Amino acid sequence: MKHLFTLILGAASLIAQAQSPVGLLYGLVTDSAGVPVVNHPVTVTAAPTPGTAGIAFTNTYTTSTSGYFGDSLMLPGLMGSVVVSTIDCNGTSLSNTFNYSPNTGPVLAINSPFVLCANGSGGGTTLTCTASFYPDSNQANAGMVYLVNASSSAYAGPAATTSTTYGWDFGDGGTATGAYPSHFYSASGTYYVCLTMSSLTSNGFSCTDTHCDSLTIDSTGFLVFKTGSGWTLQVIDASQLLVAEFAPFSVDVAPNPTPRGSVLHCSSSAPIDRVELMDMNGRIVRSGERELPTAGLPSGAYVLRAASASGSASQRVVLLD
């Protein structure tokens, strides 16, 4: 009511100044759920009837925080039309036309509300979120795991800006915000990591999505780190992924299987800095360079892990009675 009262006062002032009719423009833009759409453009074009006096004009308005737009207009000439238009959320045009003449009187009420399609309604989804992340498989340093934030949002509709926020749950009670946070884990193990993203457009559309996955840090998986001080997870952009310019590091053990008590001989595709033999609980039972004695070890399955300047590699080893 406050908006309309203000327009009426403006219209009264214009009527007192000229004889051309005054247009009392007002309207509300909402989605199909009745929620006001803010910062949405609305265009008004007024033109006299061809052959009559008057100069056409076009004004553009932006809806307020309550979805409202309005103005008092001195219409061109004594006869003509007013077209109020906007762009729907799916990119199509919506418009209303109002004609005026001496028969319509000195004031033309131009009430032009618009209802735009909402997320998931008949107009289609205008903003979608896809939360996603995955670990970088090219690990260069023990104790550091890189996680790629591959989340994205897709928007279809009139021009608008989109802002996105991120919330992380690292599975050990720790949380963070931002697209690329860092988090320190105090021990190896399996952690269920969740990412929730929320996007919002400047014209009022929003979406939310959550993606969760487990990261396992143990003695037999790819992400194997046995550092005394734990390990760090760093979220990065896809452009920061490393590109290997050398052949993957590999290690071979002979003989395998081998009788317990014998010596394991290691060969590799690059110089070995250190080699470790671990039981299935992740405990290091032997360590050295290229040869590892097995005297005193029980029979069963073990994991041999070799490290070099170009990476690390693991192989399963079986000791026989």
HELIX and SHEET records of a PDB file:
HELIX    1   1 LYS A    2  GLN A   17  1                                  16    
HELIX    2   2 PRO A  102  THR A  104  5                                   3    
HELIX    3   3 ALA A  238  GLN A  240  5                                   3    
SHEET    1   A 3 TYR A  68  MET A  74  0                                        
SHEET    2   A 3 VAL A  22  ASP A  31 -1                                        
SHEET    3   A 3 VAL A 107  ASN A 111  1                                        
SHEET    1   B 3 TYR A  68  MET A  74  0                                        
SHEET    2   B 3 VAL A  22  ASP A  31 -1                                        
SHEET    3   B 3 PHE A 114  LEU A 116  1                                        
SHEET    1   C 4 PHE A  57  THR A  62  0                                        
SHEET    2   C 4 PRO A  41  PRO A  48 -1                                        
SHEET    3   C 4 GLY A  80  ILE A  87 -1                                        
SHEET    4   C 4 SER A  93  TYR A 100 -1                                        
SHEET    1   D 2 LEU A 127  THR A 130  0                                        
SHEET    2   D 2 SER A 152  TYR A 155 -1                                        
SHEET    1   E 4 PHE A 133  PRO A 135  0                                        
SHEET    2   E 4 MET A 144  ASN A 149 -1                                        
SHEET    3   E 4 TRP A 231  ILE A 236  1                                        
SHEET    4   E 4 SER A 182  TYR A 185 -1                                        
SHEET    1   F 4 THR A 175  THR A 177  0                                        
SHEET    2   F 4 THR A 162  ASP A 169 -1                                        
SHEET    3   F 4 GLY A 189  THR A 201 -1                                        
SHEET    4   F 4 SER A 206  ILE A 217 -1                                        
SHEET    1   G 3 VAL A 251  ALA A 254  0                                        
SHEET    2   G 3 VAL A 263  SER A 268 -1                                        
SHEET    3   G 3 GLU A 291  PRO A 293 -1                                        
SHEET    1   H 5 THR A 258  PRO A 259  0                                        
SHEET    2   H 5 GLY A 311  LEU A 320  1                                        
SHEET    3   H 5 GLY A 300  SER A 308 -1                                        
SHEET    4   H 5 ARG A 274  MET A 278 -1                                        
SHEET    5   H 5 ILE A 284  GLY A 288 -1                                        
END                                                                             
